[in-house]
Amino acid sequence: MSVRMYDLAGANPAVRFSPYCWRARMALAHKGLDVETMPWRFSDKEAIAFSGQGLVPVVRDGDTIVHDSWAIAEYLDKTYPDRPRLMDGEQGHALANFARHYAQNVLSPILFKSIVLDLFNAIDPGDRPYFRESRESAWA
Ligand SMILES: N[C@@H](CCC(=O)N[C@@H](CS)C(=O)NCC(=O)O)C(=O)O
């Protein structure tokens, strides 16, 4: 049975642009697991309500549901220790943790401002009012 992952999609469902979802997809690929991705839009909160929160990525692996890209990486290493490791030992874990904080707290704020209009234009028109309002209040 394949792992199911809810993955942020644009107006074109083939366009996937969430850096957090890509982290999870690459982690799943590194583990060599079969993945079925479910295109998800900002207005589809209902579709991931089973995870108890409203952000993607969300992964369903059998009866286990995991959200948050970091929690997914840790889950995959714990659950599939015989497959290639994502984080090797305590030092590998610490280094990956540093890299994710650097990416989200230093790189993302800079990149976000230069690509936000491209994102706005790529998302589903139904998502645009929510995207605009939530991003303006968070980033302005
Ligand atoms: N800490 C979370 C962040 C997840 C996150 O912010 N996901 C965004 C997509 S990039 C999202 O689902 N946004 C939905 C919303 O803003 O309503 C992780 O690492 O997975």
The ligand as a Gaussian input file, in Angstrom:
#p B3LYP/6-31G(d) Opt

LIG

0 1
 N        5.964000      23.753000       9.853000
 C        5.160000      23.246000       8.786000
 C        4.718000      24.378000       7.882000
 C        3.706000      23.924000       6.859000
 C        3.128000      25.086000       6.070000
 O        3.221000      26.264000       6.458000
 N        2.454000      24.746000       4.957000
 C        1.809000      25.730000       4.130000
 C        2.122000      25.482000       2.667000
 S        3.777000      25.966000       2.295000
 C        0.309000      25.589000       4.277000
 O       -0.199000      24.508000       4.401000
 N       -0.426000      26.702000       4.287000
 C       -1.846000      26.650000       4.408000
 C       -2.402000      27.966000       4.883000
 O       -1.642000      28.938000       4.960000
 O       -3.593000      27.990000       5.149000
 C        5.948000      22.155000       8.026000
 O        7.185000      22.138000       8.128000
 O        5.339000      21.295000       7.368000

